[in-house]
Amino acid sequence: MKITPKVLFVMIFWMTIVTGAIFSINAFFNIPDEITGPAFFLSIGMTISSTINYYR
């Protein structure tokens, strides 16, 4: 699969949305870093994987 500028833009857009959601939840509920760190890692990984699979 070739990563085109459109796919890259969509990936960055959704990674921004997911990261903003995690930051908002973390600020509102004051979640420990031991939970927030893996949540960032997993959510960005799922975003990249689902975007690449969608445009395959």
C-alpha positions as a LaTeX table, in Angstrom:
\begin{tabular}{lrrr}
\hline
Residue & $x$ (\AA) & $y$ (\AA) & $z$ (\AA) \\
\hline
Met1 & 0.00 & 0.00 & 0.00 \\
Lys2 & 1.25 & 3.43 & $-0.89$ \\
Ile3 & 0.78 & 6.21 & 1.66 \\
Thr4 & $-0.63$ & 9.15 & $-0.27$ \\
Pro5 & $-0.90$ & 12.71 & 1.08 \\
Lys6 & $-4.66$ & 12.18 & 1.57 \\
Val7 & $-4.10$ & 9.08 & 3.73 \\
Leu8 & $-1.41$ & 10.89 & 5.70 \\
Phe9 & $-3.72$ & 13.87 & 6.28 \\
Val10 & $-6.59$ & 11.62 & 7.43 \\
Met11 & $-4.24$ & 9.76 & 9.78 \\
Ile12 & $-2.92$ & 12.97 & 11.34 \\
Phe13 & $-6.44$ & 14.37 & 11.63 \\
Trp14 & $-7.75$ & 11.35 & 13.55 \\
Met15 & $-4.63$ & 11.10 & 15.70 \\
Thr16 & $-5.23$ & 14.75 & 16.69 \\
Ile17 & $-8.87$ & 14.01 & 17.55 \\
Val18 & $-7.99$ & 10.94 & 19.64 \\
Thr19 & $-5.12$ & 12.71 & 21.43 \\
Gly20 & $-7.36$ & 15.67 & 22.22 \\
Ala21 & $-10.01$ & 13.33 & 23.63 \\
Ile22 & $-7.45$ & 11.60 & 25.86 \\
Phe23 & $-6.04$ & 14.96 & 27.04 \\
Ser24 & $-9.56$ & 16.16 & 27.83 \\
Ile25 & $-10.45$ & 13.02 & 29.77 \\
Asn26 & $-7.12$ & 13.20 & 31.61 \\
Ala27 & $-7.66$ & 16.84 & 32.55 \\
Phe28 & $-11.23$ & 16.28 & 33.67 \\
Phe29 & $-10.71$ & 13.09 & 35.70 \\
Asn30 & $-6.99$ & 13.48 & 36.63 \\
Ile31 & $-6.07$ & 9.94 & 35.54 \\
Pro32 & $-2.59$ & 8.64 & 36.53 \\
Asp33 & 0.20 & 8.66 & 33.95 \\
Glu34 & 0.44 & 4.85 & 34.13 \\
Ile35 & $-2.96$ & 4.68 & 32.43 \\
Thr36 & $-2.70$ & 7.71 & 30.16 \\
Gly37 & 0.59 & 6.62 & 28.54 \\
Pro38 & $-0.62$ & 3.23 & 27.31 \\
Ala39 & $-3.92$ & 4.83 & 26.28 \\
Phe40 & $-1.99$ & 7.21 & 23.99 \\
Phe41 & 0.08 & 4.36 & 22.58 \\
Leu42 & $-2.90$ & 2.08 & 21.93 \\
Ser43 & $-5.19$ & 4.76 & 20.53 \\
Ile44 & $-2.61$ & 6.10 & 18.08 \\
Gly45 & $-1.76$ & 2.54 & 17.01 \\
Met46 & $-5.44$ & 1.76 & 16.42 \\
Thr47 & $-5.86$ & 5.00 & 14.48 \\
Ile48 & $-2.96$ & 4.25 & 12.15 \\
Ser49 & $-4.00$ & 0.63 & 11.69 \\
Ser50 & $-7.63$ & 1.41 & 10.95 \\
Thr51 & $-6.75$ & 4.22 & 8.54 \\
Ile52 & $-4.34$ & 2.04 & 6.58 \\
Asn53 & $-6.82$ & $-0.85$ & 6.51 \\
Tyr54 & $-9.64$ & 1.43 & 5.38 \\
Tyr55 & $-7.68$ & 2.83 & 2.43 \\
Arg56 & $-6.21$ & $-0.53$ & 1.39 \\
\hline
\end{tabular}
